[in-house]
Amino acid sequence: MPNPQKYVICNGDEGDPGAFMDRSILESDPHLVLEGMAIAAYAVGANQGYLYVRAEYPLAIERLQTAIKQAKKYGLMGSQIFESGFDFRVDIRVGAGAFVCGEETALIASVEGGRGTPRPRPPYPAAAGLWGEPTLINNVETFANIAPIMRRGADWFAAIGTEKSKGTKVFSLTGKIRNAGLIEVPMGISLREIVEVMGGACPMAR
């Protein structure tokens, strides 16, 4: 019996109000995400990937398209990567801005060309996802963490954060605070420290 077709999907449908964490990664270092997807695809035996990105992120889409072309040019994507038997291709799918497509099964339905509607689970995407085939789906930040962990080791990553929640998390600070922008903090940090210390809390009324 032939091996099933497997897929890797990167969820870049960042629809939460005021959120721009994924956008910053896709615009500043798209190769980091592509590398993480390729490593994940090699690990699970997939040869096709899809990057699902919001239409409201035109610069991210443009830079991803450029990065994919560059990766193909240097043999980092496509057929026989590094002269091995591993093939991996990535296509971009542009979302129409439906908030519900941030949910994995709705996103998969949208990639298939259908309406972005969630479906009951099980089966889970790992067993029956895109076109009914095994599918690994994760978000931008997860794929972006893969290459640094491979380079520096799991112990390095596990040393950050808490016992049950390892590593760091990127947050966007917006609204009525003094210091708006992006922050990367260890898992386990308190919301009070994020808002009052790093964000500067709400400006005092004059």
SULDA-V436487 format. One record per backbone hydrogen bond with DSSP energy under -0.5 kcal/mol. CO is the residue of the C=O (numbers start at 0). NH is the residue of the N-H. E is the energy in kcal/mol with one decimal. If there is no record, write none. Layout:
BEGIN
CO_NH_E ; CO_NH_E
END
This chain:
BEGIN
5_46_-1.0 ; 5_47_-0.7 ; 6_135_-2.8 ; 7_49_-2.2 ; 8_10_-0.6 ; 8_137_-2.0 ; 9_11_-1.0 ; 9_51_-2.5 ; 10_139_-1.1 ; 11_13_-1.6 ; 11_53_-1.0 ; 12_14_-1.2 ; 15_18_-2.1 ; 19_23_-1.6 ; 20_24_-1.5 ; 21_25_-2.8 ; 22_26_-2.2 ; 23_27_-1.9 ; 24_28_-2.8 ; 28_31_-1.0 ; 28_32_-0.8 ; 29_33_-2.2 ; 30_34_-2.7 ; 31_35_-1.8 ; 32_36_-2.3 ; 33_37_-2.3 ; 34_38_-2.4 ; 35_39_-2.3 ; 36_40_-2.6 ; 37_41_-2.3 ; 38_42_-2.0 ; 39_43_-1.8 ; 40_44_-1.5 ; 40_45_-2.4 ; 46_88_-1.4 ; 47_7_-1.9 ; 48_90_-2.3 ; 49_9_-2.9 ; 49_51_-0.6 ; 50_52_-0.7 ; 50_92_-3.0 ; 51_11_-2.3 ; 52_94_-3.0 ; 53_56_-1.8 ; 56_60_-2.2 ; 57_61_-2.4 ; 58_62_-2.4 ; 59_63_-2.2 ; 60_64_-2.4 ; 61_65_-2.0 ; 62_66_-2.4 ; 63_67_-2.5 ; 64_68_-1.9 ; 65_69_-2.4 ; 66_70_-2.7 ; 67_71_-2.1 ; 68_72_-2.2 ; 69_73_-1.9 ; 70_75_-3.0 ; 70_76_-0.9 ; 71_74_-1.3 ; 74_81_-1.1 ; 77_87_-2.5 ; 79_82_-2.0 ; 80_83_-1.3 ; 84_86_-0.5 ; 85_80_-2.8 ; 87_77_-3.0 ; 88_48_-3.3 ; 90_50_-2.7 ; 92_52_-2.5 ; 92_94_-0.6 ; 94_54_-1.3 ; 96_98_-0.5 ; 97_100_-1.5 ; 98_101_-1.8 ; 99_102_-2.1 ; 102_106_-2.6 ; 103_107_-2.3 ; 104_108_-1.9 ; 105_109_-1.9 ; 106_110_-2.5 ; 107_111_-1.9 ; 108_113_-2.5 ; 109_112_-1.4 ; 114_116_-2.1 ; 123_126_-2.2 ; 123_127_-2.7 ; 124_134_-2.5 ; 128_131_-2.1 ; 129_132_-2.2 ; 132_128_-3.1 ; 133_6_-2.0 ; 134_136_-0.6 ; 135_8_-3.1 ; 137_10_-3.1 ; 138_142_-1.9 ; 139_143_-2.3 ; 140_144_-1.0 ; 141_144_-0.7 ; 141_145_-0.6 ; 142_145_-0.9 ; 142_146_-0.6 ; 143_147_-0.5 ; 144_148_-1.8 ; 145_149_-2.4 ; 146_150_-2.2 ; 147_151_-2.6 ; 148_152_-2.5 ; 152_156_-1.4 ; 153_157_-2.9 ; 154_158_-1.3 ; 156_159_-1.5 ; 156_166_-0.9 ; 159_166_-2.5 ; 164_161_-3.0 ; 166_186_-2.6 ; 168_184_-2.5 ; 170_172_-0.5 ; 170_182_-2.5 ; 171_173_-0.6 ; 172_180_-2.2 ; 174_176_-2.1 ; 177_179_-0.8 ; 180_172_-3.8 ; 182_170_-2.7 ; 184_168_-2.7 ; 185_188_-1.4 ; 189_193_-1.8 ; 190_194_-2.6 ; 191_195_-3.0 ; 191_196_-0.7 ; 192_196_-0.9 ; 192_197_-2.3 ; 193_198_-1.9 ; 194_200_-2.6 ; 198_177_-0.9 ; 198_178_-2.7 ; 200_177_-1.4
END
